[in-house]
Amino acid sequence: MRRILRMLTFATIALTMGCATPYGGSHLITAEVDLLPVPGFTLSRPDLVDKQKGVLVHGQICANGWPPFTRTHVLAQHLAANGSIIEQLEAYVYGMPDVSSSGCGYYAAETGWRLAPQDIIRIGPVLAK
């Protein structure tokens, strides 16, 4: 009986530790994030996760039903401290509602970027026509 309790205790601790480390234990990066305002959409500040080859940009975008859209992508830009664009990429937004509906979707894009201390990430929606 003690052996079973001990095994359950260790299993619980292992699960708790695994669940308490978001993104598989990768570290979150602190950087300035500029969210571009677009009528009809709300962006939340994305998580910037340090990955082996770059940065994982993971966030949420919500639509309030107007303007209507068919598909949405998010543009992630890597900016220098002076505001010049170093690199950029588009990420598909998963889980967005149908045309003219409100709701939220999520995006994730793994970049090849490394951020310098003063670099900025700019995020904005890209609407397909």
N, CA, C and O atoms as CSV, one atom per row, in Angstrom:
chain,resi,resn,atom,element,x,y,z
A,1,MET,N,N,0.819,-1.192,0.000
A,1,MET,CA,C,0.000,0.000,0.000
A,1,MET,C,C,0.866,1.260,0.000
A,1,MET,O,O,0.576,2.217,-0.718
A,2,ARG,N,N,1.929,1.257,0.807
A,2,ARG,CA,C,2.828,2.411,0.842
A,2,ARG,C,C,3.491,2.633,-0.504
A,2,ARG,O,O,3.696,3.766,-0.940
A,3,ARG,N,N,3.826,1.516,-1.157
A,3,ARG,CA,C,4.470,1.622,-2.454
A,3,ARG,C,C,3.532,2.290,-3.464
A,3,ARG,O,O,3.969,3.134,-4.247
A,4,ILE,N,N,2.277,1.927,-3.451
A,4,ILE,CA,C,1.299,2.528,-4.359
A,4,ILE,C,C,1.134,4.008,-4.054
A,4,ILE,O,O,1.094,4.822,-4.977
A,5,LEU,N,N,1.038,4.370,-2.798
A,5,LEU,CA,C,0.914,5.782,-2.425
A,5,LEU,C,C,2.150,6.566,-2.854
A,5,LEU,O,O,2.034,7.686,-3.352
A,6,ARG,N,N,3.315,5.991,-2.664
A,6,ARG,CA,C,4.558,6.644,-3.051
A,6,ARG,C,C,4.594,6.849,-4.572
A,6,ARG,O,O,4.998,7.914,-5.039
A,7,MET,N,N,4.182,5.850,-5.337
A,7,MET,CA,C,4.155,5.959,-6.794
A,7,MET,C,C,3.156,7.029,-7.248
A,7,MET,O,O,3.441,7.799,-8.166
A,8,LEU,N,N,1.997,7.073,-6.609
A,8,LEU,CA,C,1.005,8.097,-6.944
A,8,LEU,C,C,1.519,9.493,-6.608
A,8,LEU,O,O,1.278,10.440,-7.355
A,9,THR,N,N,2.219,9.623,-5.499
A,9,THR,CA,C,2.781,10.916,-5.109
A,9,THR,C,C,3.797,11.382,-6.140
A,9,THR,O,O,3.758,12.535,-6.569
A,10,PHE,N,N,4.708,10.497,-6.543
A,10,PHE,CA,C,5.710,10.861,-7.544
A,10,PHE,C,C,5.069,11.182,-8.893
A,10,PHE,O,O,5.495,12.108,-9.584
A,11,ALA,N,N,4.056,10.424,-9.259
A,11,ALA,CA,C,3.367,10.685,-10.525
A,11,ALA,C,C,2.684,12.045,-10.493
A,11,ALA,O,O,2.722,12.779,-11.481
A,12,THR,N,N,2.063,12.389,-9.373
A,12,THR,CA,C,1.402,13.686,-9.228
A,12,THR,C,C,2.412,14.814,-9.312
A,12,THR,O,O,2.168,15.818,-9.982
A,13,ILE,N,N,3.536,14.663,-8.645
A,13,ILE,CA,C,4.581,15.695,-8.688
A,13,ILE,C,C,5.098,15.857,-10.113
A,13,ILE,O,O,5.264,16.984,-10.581
A,14,ALA,N,N,5.351,14.764,-10.803
A,14,ALA,CA,C,5.863,14.824,-12.171
A,14,ALA,C,C,4.869,15.518,-13.101
A,14,ALA,O,O,5.267,16.341,-13.926
A,15,LEU,N,N,3.585,15.193,-12.978
A,15,LEU,CA,C,2.571,15.834,-13.810
A,15,LEU,C,C,2.458,17.318,-13.501
A,15,LEU,O,O,2.330,18.139,-14.410
A,16,THR,N,N,2.506,17.659,-12.232
A,16,THR,CA,C,2.410,19.061,-11.836
A,16,THR,C,C,3.583,19.854,-12.392
A,16,THR,O,O,3.393,20.957,-12.903
A,17,MET,N,N,4.777,19.317,-12.301
A,17,MET,CA,C,5.949,20.019,-12.810
A,17,MET,C,C,5.878,20.155,-14.328
A,17,MET,O,O,6.249,21.196,-14.868
A,18,GLY,N,N,5.417,19.143,-15.008
A,18,GLY,CA,C,5.307,19.200,-16.458
A,18,GLY,C,C,4.265,20.195,-16.919
A,18,GLY,O,O,4.465,20.878,-17.923
A,19,CYS,N,N,3.163,20.290,-16.210
A,19,CYS,CA,C,2.089,21.205,-16.582
A,19,CYS,C,C,2.410,22.640,-16.188
A,19,CYS,O,O,1.844,23.572,-16.759
A,20,ALA,N,N,3.283,22.834,-15.249
A,20,ALA,CA,C,3.593,24.175,-14.766
A,20,ALA,C,C,4.634,24.867,-15.625
A,20,ALA,O,O,4.932,26.039,-15.392
A,21,THR,N,N,5.194,24.187,-16.607
A,21,THR,CA,C,6.192,24.806,-17.466
A,21,THR,C,C,5.599,24.985,-18.858
A,21,THR,O,O,5.598,24.046,-19.654
A,22,PRO,N,N,5.091,26.187,-19.161
A,22,PRO,CA,C,4.489,26.397,-20.466
A,22,PRO,C,C,5.525,26.267,-21.574
A,22,PRO,O,O,6.711,26.517,-21.359
A,23,TYR,N,N,5.076,25.880,-22.745
A,23,TYR,CA,C,5.937,25.761,-23.918
A,23,TYR,C,C,7.076,24.775,-23.694
A,23,TYR,O,O,8.186,24.989,-24.179
A,24,GLY,N,N,6.812,23.708,-22.970
A,24,GLY,CA,C,7.801,22.657,-22.794
A,24,GLY,C,C,9.047,23.080,-22.056
A,24,GLY,O,O,10.115,22.503,-22.259
A,25,GLY,N,N,8.929,24.068,-21.210
A,25,GLY,CA,C,10.069,24.515,-20.433
A,25,GLY,C,C,10.878,25.611,-21.101
A,25,GLY,O,O,11.840,26.099,-20.508
A,26,SER,N,N,10.523,26.020,-22.325
A,26,SER,CA,C,11.224,27.128,-22.978
A,26,SER,C,C,10.945,28.418,-22.217
A,26,SER,O,O,9.911,28.557,-21.563
A,27,HIS,N,N,11.865,29.343,-22.309
A,27,HIS,CA,C,11.744,30.593,-21.556
A,27,HIS,C,C,11.012,31.665,-22.356
A,27,HIS,O,O,11.176,31.777,-23.571
A,28,LEU,N,N,10.203,32.447,-21.651
A,28,LEU,CA,C,9.543,33.583,-22.274
A,28,LEU,C,C,10.545,34.729,-22.374
A,28,LEU,O,O,11.355,34.949,-21.473
A,29,ILE,N,N,10.472,35.452,-23.486
A,29,ILE,CA,C,11.365,36.586,-23.734
A,29,ILE,C,C,10.611,37.863,-23.406
A,29,ILE,O,O,9.429,37.999,-23.725
A,30,THR,N,N,11.296,38.790,-22.771
A,30,THR,CA,C,10.722,40.099,-22.508
A,30,THR,C,C,11.211,41.047,-23.597
A,30,THR,O,O,12.413,41.265,-23.747
A,31,ALA,N,N,10.280,41.603,-24.346
A,31,ALA,CA,C,10.620,42.544,-25.409
A,31,ALA,C,C,9.449,43.501,-25.581
A,31,ALA,O,O,8.323,43.204,-25.182
A,32,GLU,N,N,9.729,44.642,-26.175
A,32,GLU,CA,C,8.660,45.589,-26.466
A,32,GLU,C,C,7.802,45.027,-27.596
A,32,GLU,O,O,8.325,44.548,-28.602
A,33,VAL,N,N,6.479,45.090,-27.425
A,33,VAL,CA,C,5.544,44.605,-28.438
A,33,VAL,C,C,4.611,45.749,-28.806
A,33,VAL,O,O,3.996,46.366,-27.935
A,34,ASP,N,N,4.511,46.027,-30.100
A,34,ASP,CA,C,3.635,47.063,-30.632
A,34,ASP,C,C,2.466,46.376,-31.322
A,34,ASP,O,O,2.664,45.673,-32.314
A,35,LEU,N,N,1.251,46.566,-30.816
A,35,LEU,CA,C,0.046,45.967,-31.398
A,35,LEU,C,C,-0.648,47.006,-32.274
A,35,LEU,O,O,-1.054,48.059,-31.783
A,36,LEU,N,N,-0.785,46.721,-33.559
A,36,LEU,CA,C,-1.408,47.660,-34.486
A,36,LEU,C,C,-2.921,47.626,-34.346
A,36,LEU,O,O,-3.527,46.565,-34.494
A,37,PRO,N,N,-3.543,48.763,-34.063
A,37,PRO,CA,C,-4.999,48.780,-33.944
A,37,PRO,C,C,-5.660,48.720,-35.327
A,37,PRO,O,O,-5.272,49.446,-36.243
A,38,VAL,N,N,-6.642,47.863,-35.459
A,38,VAL,CA,C,-7.427,47.745,-36.689
A,38,VAL,C,C,-8.891,47.683,-36.271
A,38,VAL,O,O,-9.251,46.863,-35.427
A,39,PRO,N,N,-9.757,48.546,-36.853
A,39,PRO,CA,C,-11.173,48.518,-36.485
A,39,PRO,C,C,-11.764,47.120,-36.651
A,39,PRO,O,O,-11.557,46.463,-37.672
A,40,GLY,N,N,-12.496,46.680,-35.644
A,40,GLY,CA,C,-13.156,45.390,-35.692
A,40,GLY,C,C,-12.354,44.247,-35.097
A,40,GLY,O,O,-12.851,43.124,-35.013
A,41,PHE,N,N,-11.107,44.516,-34.677
A,41,PHE,CA,C,-10.254,43.471,-34.133
A,41,PHE,C,C,-9.567,43.936,-32.855
A,41,PHE,O,O,-9.269,45.119,-32.686
A,42,THR,N,N,-9.324,42.996,-31.972
A,42,THR,CA,C,-8.554,43.253,-30.753
A,42,THR,C,C,-7.435,42.222,-30.683
A,42,THR,O,O,-7.675,41.019,-30.787
A,43,LEU,N,N,-6.225,42.701,-30.507
A,43,LEU,CA,C,-5.063,41.829,-30.353
A,43,LEU,C,C,-4.638,41.815,-28.896
A,43,LEU,O,O,-4.644,42.852,-28.231
A,44,SER,N,N,-4.270,40.649,-28.402
A,44,SER,CA,C,-3.687,40.583,-27.063
A,44,SER,C,C,-2.177,40.460,-27.218
A,44,SER,O,O,-1.685,40.027,-28.260
A,45,ARG,N,N,-1.454,40.839,-26.188
A,45,ARG,CA,C,0.007,40.775,-26.237
A,45,ARG,C,C,0.427,39.320,-26.377
A,45,ARG,O,O,0.026,38.481,-25.570
A,46,PRO,N,N,1.231,39.010,-27.394
A,46,PRO,CA,C,1.631,37.617,-27.598
A,46,PRO,C,C,2.717,37.186,-26.625
A,46,PRO,O,O,3.443,38.011,-26.071
A,47,ASP,N,N,2.811,35.889,-26.431
A,47,ASP,CA,C,3.958,35.317,-25.733
A,47,ASP,C,C,5.097,35.234,-26.735
A,47,ASP,O,O,4.893,34.837,-27.882
A,48,LEU,N,N,6.281,35.602,-26.311
A,48,LEU,CA,C,7.490,35.463,-27.114
A,48,LEU,C,C,8.335,34.406,-26.431
A,48,LEU,O,O,8.838,34.615,-25.327
A,49,VAL,N,N,8.487,33.279,-27.090
A,49,VAL,CA,C,9.134,32.124,-26.479
A,49,VAL,C,C,10.485,31.881,-27.137
A,49,VAL,O,O,10.583,31.793,-28.361
A,50,ASP,N,N,11.519,31.775,-26.319
A,50,ASP,CA,C,12.861,31.506,-26.812
A,50,ASP,C,C,12.945,30.059,-27.286
A,50,ASP,O,O,12.777,29.131,-26.494
A,51,LYS,N,N,13.204,29.871,-28.564
A,51,LYS,CA,C,13.353,28.542,-29.143
A,51,LYS,C,C,14.777,28.387,-29.668
A,51,LYS,O,O,15.509,29.368,-29.792
A,52,GLN,N,N,15.154,27.187,-29.967
A,52,GLN,CA,C,16.520,26.914,-30.399
A,52,GLN,C,C,16.900,27.710,-31.647
A,52,GLN,O,O,18.009,28.236,-31.733
A,53,LYS,N,N,15.985,27.798,-32.611
A,53,LYS,CA,C,16.308,28.465,-33.875
A,53,LYS,C,C,15.790,29.892,-33.975
A,53,LYS,O,O,16.053,30.563,-34.974
A,54,GLY,N,N,15.068,30.375,-32.980
A,54,GLY,CA,C,14.523,31.721,-33.063
A,54,GLY,C,C,13.525,31.996,-31.964
A,54,GLY,O,O,13.722,31.608,-30.813
A,55,VAL,N,N,12.451,32.671,-32.333
A,55,VAL,CA,C,11.425,33.080,-31.373
A,55,VAL,C,C,10.077,32.539,-31.840
A,55,VAL,O,O,9.723,32.678,-33.011
A,56,LEU,N,N,9.328,31.928,-30.935
A,56,LEU,CA,C,7.957,31.530,-31.203
A,56,LEU,C,C,7.068,32.680,-30.764
A,56,LEU,O,O,7.094,33.086,-29.602
A,57,VAL,N,N,6.277,33.207,-31.704
A,57,VAL,CA,C,5.328,34.284,-31.410
A,57,VAL,C,C,3.955,33.628,-31.368
A,57,VAL,O,O,3.486,33.093,-32.372
A,58,HIS,N,N,3.307,33.669,-30.196
A,58,HIS,CA,C,2.042,32.961,-29.992
A,58,HIS,C,C,1.049,33.905,-29.333
A,58,HIS,O,O,1.302,34.414,-28.241
A,59,GLY,N,N,-0.080,34.141,-29.992
A,59,GLY,CA,C,-1.025,35.098,-29.427
A,59,GLY,C,C,-2.459,34.854,-29.856
A,59,GLY,O,O,-2.791,33.833,-30.458
A,60,GLN,N,N,-3.298,35.827,-29.525
A,60,GLN,CA,C,-4.738,35.743,-29.755
A,60,GLN,C,C,-5.205,37.009,-30.450
A,60,GLN,O,O,-4.729,38.108,-30.165
A,61,ILE,N,N,-6.160,36.831,-31.379
A,61,ILE,CA,C,-6.819,37.956,-32.034
A,61,ILE,C,C,-8.322,37.704,-31.970
A,61,ILE,O,O,-8.788,36.591,-32.215
A,62,CYS,N,N,-9.066,38.742,-31.640
A,62,CYS,CA,C,-10.521,38.622,-31.529
A,62,CYS,C,C,-11.189,39.569,-32.522
A,62,CYS,O,O,-10.733,40.693,-32.732
A,63,ALA,N,N,-12.272,39.095,-33.128
A,63,ALA,CA,C,-13.059,39.890,-34.074
A,63,ALA,C,C,-14.397,40.227,-33.423
A,63,ALA,O,O,-14.975,39.413,-32.704
A,64,ASN,N,N,-14.877,41.442,-33.687
A,64,ASN,CA,C,-16.177,41.813,-33.118
A,64,ASN,C,C,-17.297,41.707,-34.148
A,64,ASN,O,O,-18.406,42.176,-33.894
A,65,GLY,N,N,-17.031,41.098,-35.311
A,65,GLY,CA,C,-18.075,40.890,-36.310
A,65,GLY,C,C,-18.068,41.898,-37.442
A,65,GLY,O,O,-18.779,41.720,-38.430
A,66,TRP,N,N,-17.288,42.944,-37.317
A,66,TRP,CA,C,-17.206,43.925,-38.392
A,66,TRP,C,C,-15.793,44.431,-38.488
A,66,TRP,O,O,-15.218,44.708,-37.435
A,67,PRO,N,N,-15.183,44.579,-39.616
A,67,PRO,CA,C,-15.702,44.311,-40.941
A,67,PRO,C,C,-15.727,42.825,-41.245
A,67,PRO,O,O,-15.001,42.058,-40.613
A,68,PRO,N,N,-16.558,42.395,-42.211
A,68,PRO,CA,C,-16.594,40.972,-42.552
A,68,PRO,C,C,-15.265,40.542,-43.181
A,68,PRO,O,O,-14.582,41.353,-43.806
A,69,PHE,N,N,-14.911,39.306,-43.019
A,69,PHE,CA,C,-13.655,38.789,-43.542
A,69,PHE,C,C,-13.827,37.330,-43.903
A,69,PHE,O,O,-14.777,36.681,-43.465
A,70,THR,N,N,-12.910,36.817,-44.699
A,70,THR,CA,C,-12.976,35.404,-45.048
A,70,THR,C,C,-11.888,34.619,-44.327
A,70,THR,O,O,-12.165,33.545,-43.791
A,71,ARG,N,N,-10.680,35.118,-44.301
A,71,ARG,CA,C,-9.576,34.471,-43.589
A,71,ARG,C,C,-8.717,35.561,-42.988
A,71,ARG,O,O,-8.632,36.664,-43.528
A,72,THR,N,N,-8.093,35.263,-41.896
A,72,THR,CA,C,-7.235,36.258,-41.273
A,72,THR,C,C,-5.872,35.662,-40.990
A,72,THR,O,O,-5.746,34.533,-40.516
A,73,HIS,N,N,-4.876,36.437,-41.289
A,73,HIS,CA,C,-3.507,36.139,-40.923
A,73,HIS,C,C,-3.023,37.278,-40.034
A,73,HIS,O,O,-3.603,38.364,-40.019
A,74,VAL,N,N,-1.976,37.017,-39.310
A,74,VAL,CA,C,-1.349,38.049,-38.500
A,74,VAL,C,C,0.049,38.280,-39.064
A,74,VAL,O,O,0.767,37.331,-39.382
A,75,LEU,N,N,0.422,39.540,-39.184
A,75,LEU,CA,C,1.758,39.904,-39.628
A,75,LEU,C,C,2.609,40.193,-38.396
A,75,LEU,O,O,2.271,41.052,-37.581
A,76,ALA,N,N,3.702,39.474,-38.272
A,76,ALA,CA,C,4.648,39.702,-37.175
A,76,ALA,C,C,5.902,40.327,-37.778
A,76,ALA,O,O,6.519,39.760,-38.679
A,77,GLN,N,N,6.266,41.491,-37.277
A,77,GLN,CA,C,7.441,42.188,-37.779
A,77,GLN,C,C,8.488,42.328,-36.682
A,77,GLN,O,O,8.173,42.627,-35.530
A,78,HIS,N,N,9.723,42.108,-37.063
A,78,HIS,CA,C,10.874,42.287,-36.174
A,78,HIS,C,C,11.468,43.638,-36.536
A,78,HIS,O,O,11.972,43.827,-37.643
A,79,LEU,N,N,11.406,44.579,-35.595
A,79,LEU,CA,C,11.871,45.942,-35.840
A,79,LEU,C,C,13.129,46.246,-35.036
A,79,LEU,O,O,13.303,45.759,-33.918
A,80,ALA,N,N,13.995,47.053,-35.619
A,80,ALA,CA,C,15.150,47.575,-34.892
A,80,ALA,C,C,14.657,48.670,-33.953
A,80,ALA,O,O,13.514,49.115,-34.062
A,81,ALA,N,N,15.496,49.096,-33.053
A,81,ALA,CA,C,15.120,50.131,-32.081
A,81,ALA,C,C,14.685,51.421,-32.769
A,81,ALA,O,O,13.879,52.168,-32.214
A,82,ASN,N,N,15.206,51.700,-33.970
A,82,ASN,CA,C,14.832,52.930,-34.685
A,82,ASN,C,C,13.532,52.771,-35.478
A,82,ASN,O,O,13.091,53.722,-36.124
A,83,GLY,N,N,12.905,51.574,-35.441
A,83,GLY,CA,C,11.633,51.337,-36.108
A,83,GLY,C,C,11.738,50.731,-37.491
A,83,GLY,O,O,10.716,50.416,-38.100
A,84,SER,N,N,12.952,50.557,-38.006
A,84,SER,CA,C,13.095,49.960,-39.331
A,84,SER,C,C,12.817,48.451,-39.259
A,84,SER,O,O,13.163,47.787,-38.282
A,85,ILE,N,N,12.189,47.931,-40.313
A,85,ILE,CA,C,11.828,46.513,-40.364
A,85,ILE,C,C,13.070,45.688,-40.690
A,85,ILE,O,O,13.731,45.918,-41.703
A,86,ILE,N,N,13.377,44.731,-39.827
A,86,ILE,CA,C,14.493,43.818,-40.053
A,86,ILE,C,C,13.988,42.598,-40.815
A,86,ILE,O,O,14.567,42.211,-41.831
A,87,GLU,N,N,12.903,41.989,-40.323
A,87,GLU,CA,C,12.306,40.804,-40.943
A,87,GLU,C,C,10.820,40.794,-40.613
A,87,GLU,O,O,10.375,41.480,-39.693
A,88,GLN,N,N,10.058,40.014,-41.367
A,88,GLN,CA,C,8.632,39.860,-41.070
A,88,GLN,C,C,8.134,38.539,-41.612
A,88,GLN,O,O,8.746,37.942,-42.498
A,89,LEU,N,N,7.010,38.086,-41.066
A,89,LEU,CA,C,6.357,36.882,-41.568
A,89,LEU,C,C,4.888,36.935,-41.223
A,89,LEU,O,O,4.470,37.650,-40.312
A,90,GLU,N,N,4.094,36.149,-41.981
A,90,GLU,CA,C,2.661,36.033,-41.716
A,90,GLU,C,C,2.386,34.702,-41.037
A,90,GLU,O,O,3.023,33.692,-41.336
A,91,ALA,N,N,1.432,34.716,-40.125
A,91,ALA,CA,C,1.005,33.495,-39.431
A,91,ALA,C,C,-0.502,33.347,-39.608
A,91,ALA,O,O,-1.247,34.314,-39.448
A,92,TYR,N,N,-0.948,32.141,-39.937
A,92,TYR,CA,C,-2.381,31.865,-40.078
A,92,TYR,C,C,-3.041,31.860,-38.705
A,92,TYR,O,O,-2.468,31.372,-37.731
A,93,VAL,N,N,-4.240,32.404,-38.639
A,93,VAL,CA,C,-5.006,32.428,-37.395
A,93,VAL,C,C,-5.983,31.258,-37.407
A,93,VAL,O,O,-6.832,31.153,-38.292
A,94,TYR,N,N,-5.852,30.379,-36.415
A,94,TYR,CA,C,-6.709,29.195,-36.292
A,94,TYR,C,C,-7.869,29.480,-35.355
A,94,TYR,O,O,-7.713,30.160,-34.340
A,95,GLY,N,N,-9.028,28.956,-35.705
A,95,GLY,CA,C,-10.178,29.063,-34.819
A,95,GLY,C,C,-10.964,30.343,-34.964
A,95,GLY,O,O,-11.830,30.623,-34.135
A,96,MET,N,N,-10.687,31.148,-36.010
A,96,MET,CA,C,-11.466,32.371,-36.195
A,96,MET,C,C,-12.884,31.980,-36.584
A,96,MET,O,O,-13.095,30.966,-37.249
A,97,PRO,N,N,-13.852,32.784,-36.168
A,97,PRO,CA,C,-15.248,32.481,-36.498
A,97,PRO,C,C,-15.527,32.699,-37.977
A,97,PRO,O,O,-14.695,33.235,-38.708
A,98,ASP,N,N,-16.721,32.272,-38.409
A,98,ASP,CA,C,-17.137,32.473,-39.790
A,98,ASP,C,C,-17.322,33.956,-40.079
A,98,ASP,O,O,-17.270,34.796,-39.181
A,99,VAL,N,N,-17.537,34.253,-41.345
A,99,VAL,CA,C,-17.716,35.632,-41.789
A,99,VAL,C,C,-18.782,36.339,-40.946
A,99,VAL,O,O,-19.829,35.766,-40.643
A,100,SER,N,N,-18.506,37.566,-40.580
A,100,SER,CA,C,-19.410,38.453,-39.826
A,100,SER,C,C,-19.786,37.933,-38.449
A,100,SER,O,O,-20.842,38.292,-37.928
A,101,SER,N,N,-18.959,37.106,-37.854
A,101,SER,CA,C,-19.203,36.639,-36.496
A,101,SER,C,C,-18.150,37.228,-35.572
A,101,SER,O,O,-17.091,37.674,-36.015
A,102,SER,N,N,-18.450,37.221,-34.309
A,102,SER,CA,C,-17.443,37.651,-33.349
A,102,SER,C,C,-16.866,36.417,-32.682
A,102,SER,O,O,-17.514,35.372,-32.611
A,103,GLY,N,N,-15.664,36.546,-32.203
A,103,GLY,CA,C,-14.980,35.444,-31.548
A,103,GLY,C,C,-13.480,35.615,-31.660
A,103,GLY,O,O,-13.000,36.617,-32.192
A,104,CYS,N,N,-12.744,34.645,-31.164
A,104,CYS,CA,C,-11.289,34.758,-31.114
A,104,CYS,C,C,-10.618,33.589,-31.810
A,104,CYS,O,O,-11.179,32.497,-31.911
A,105,GLY,N,N,-9.424,33.835,-32.279
A,105,GLY,CA,C,-8.590,32.814,-32.882
A,105,GLY,C,C,-7.173,32.964,-32.351
A,105,GLY,O,O,-6.842,33.947,-31.689
A,106,TYR,N,N,-6.348,31.975,-32.650
A,106,TYR,CA,C,-4.981,31.943,-32.122
A,106,TYR,C,C,-3.993,31.720,-33.252
A,106,TYR,O,O,-4.293,31.046,-34.238
A,107,TYR,N,N,-2.827,32.289,-33.094
A,107,TYR,CA,C,-1.773,32.119,-34.087
A,107,TYR,C,C,-0.473,31.742,-33.388
A,107,TYR,O,O,-0.270,32.034,-32.210
A,108,ALA,N,N,0.391,31.094,-34.139
A,108,ALA,CA,C,1.725,30.754,-33.647
A,108,ALA,C,C,2.654,30.732,-34.849
A,108,ALA,O,O,2.364,30.081,-35.853
A,109,ALA,N,N,3.754,31.433,-34.748
A,109,ALA,CA,C,4.743,31.464,-35.819
A,109,ALA,C,C,6.126,31.345,-35.201
A,109,ALA,O,O,6.504,32.115,-34.319
A,110,GLU,N,N,6.870,30.362,-35.687
A,110,GLU,CA,C,8.246,30.224,-35.208
A,110,GLU,C,C,9.160,30.909,-36.216
A,110,GLU,O,O,9.173,30.567,-37.398
A,111,THR,N,N,9.913,31.870,-35.734
A,111,THR,CA,C,10.771,32.679,-36.587
A,111,THR,C,C,12.207,32.171,-36.534
A,111,THR,O,O,12.535,31.280,-35.750
A,112,GLY,N,N,13.038,32.735,-37.358
A,112,GLY,CA,C,14.468,32.484,-37.313
A,112,GLY,C,C,15.192,33.654,-36.674
A,112,GLY,O,O,16.414,33.761,-36.767
A,113,TRP,N,N,14.442,34.527,-36.027
A,113,TRP,CA,C,14.986,35.757,-35.461
A,113,TRP,C,C,15.606,35.543,-34.098
A,113,TRP,O,O,15.184,34.684,-33.323
A,114,ARG,N,N,16.596,36.329,-33.836
A,114,ARG,CA,C,17.133,36.512,-32.483
A,114,ARG,C,C,16.943,37.985,-32.169
A,114,ARG,O,O,17.269,38.844,-32.989
A,115,LEU,N,N,16.422,38.283,-30.994
A,115,LEU,CA,C,16.131,39.667,-30.632
A,115,LEU,C,C,17.286,40.293,-29.866
A,115,LEU,O,O,17.815,39.710,-28.919
A,116,ALA,N,N,17.667,41.493,-30.293
A,116,ALA,CA,C,18.621,42.300,-29.535
A,116,ALA,C,C,17.836,42.998,-28.422
A,116,ALA,O,O,16.613,43.101,-28.511
A,117,PRO,N,N,18.512,43.477,-27.380
A,117,PRO,CA,C,17.801,44.064,-26.232
A,117,PRO,C,C,16.818,45.192,-26.564
A,117,PRO,O,O,15.806,45.326,-25.878
A,118,GLN,N,N,17.077,45.994,-27.578
A,118,GLN,CA,C,16.191,47.123,-27.887
A,118,GLN,C,C,15.228,46.845,-29.041
A,118,GLN,O,O,14.475,47.736,-29.436
A,119,ASP,N,N,15.236,45.630,-29.587
A,119,ASP,CA,C,14.366,45.300,-30.713
A,119,ASP,C,C,12.896,45.288,-30.301
A,119,ASP,O,O,12.565,45.134,-29.125
A,120,ILE,N,N,12.030,45.452,-31.287
A,120,ILE,CA,C,10.584,45.548,-31.071
A,120,ILE,C,C,9.896,44.499,-31.953
A,120,ILE,O,O,10.349,44.220,-33.063
A,121,ILE,N,N,8.821,43.935,-31.459
A,121,ILE,CA,C,7.954,43.064,-32.258
A,121,ILE,C,C,6.663,43.826,-32.511
A,121,ILE,O,O,6.033,44.313,-31.573
A,122,ARG,N,N,6.266,43.931,-33.779
A,122,ARG,CA,C,5.003,44.585,-34.138
A,122,ARG,C,C,4.073,43.506,-34.679
A,122,ARG,O,O,4.467,42.701,-35.523
A,123,ILE,N,N,2.825,43.498,-34.183
A,123,ILE,CA,C,1.813,42.518,-34.581
A,123,ILE,C,C,0.588,43.249,-35.114
A,123,ILE,O,O,0.122,44.215,-34.512
A,124,GLY,N,N,0.071,42.783,-36.248
A,124,GLY,CA,C,-1.144,43.360,-36.812
A,124,GLY,C,C,-1.868,42.359,-37.680
A,124,GLY,O,O,-1.230,41.488,-38.272
A,125,PRO,N,N,-3.190,42.454,-37.777
A,125,PRO,CA,C,-3.947,41.530,-38.615
A,125,PRO,C,C,-3.777,41.833,-40.088
A,125,PRO,O,O,-3.618,42.989,-40.480
A,126,VAL,N,N,-3.811,40.786,-40.906
A,126,VAL,CA,C,-3.809,40.896,-42.361
A,126,VAL,C,C,-5.105,40.261,-42.822
A,126,VAL,O,O,-5.344,39.082,-42.559
A,127,LEU,N,N,-5.939,41.019,-43.499
A,127,LEU,CA,C,-7.242,40.513,-43.905
A,127,LEU,C,C,-7.213,40.071,-45.360
A,127,LEU,O,O,-6.778,40.822,-46.233
A,128,ALA,N,N,-7.677,38.851,-45.620
A,128,ALA,CA,C,-7.804,38.360,-46.994
A,128,ALA,C,C,-9.072,38.949,-47.592
A,128,ALA,O,O,-10.073,39.128,-46.898
A,129,LYS,N,N,-9.021,39.241,-48.858
A,129,LYS,CA,C,-10.202,39.848,-49.506
A,129,LYS,C,C,-10.952,38.841,-50.333
A,129,LYS,O,O,-11.966,39.178,-50.944
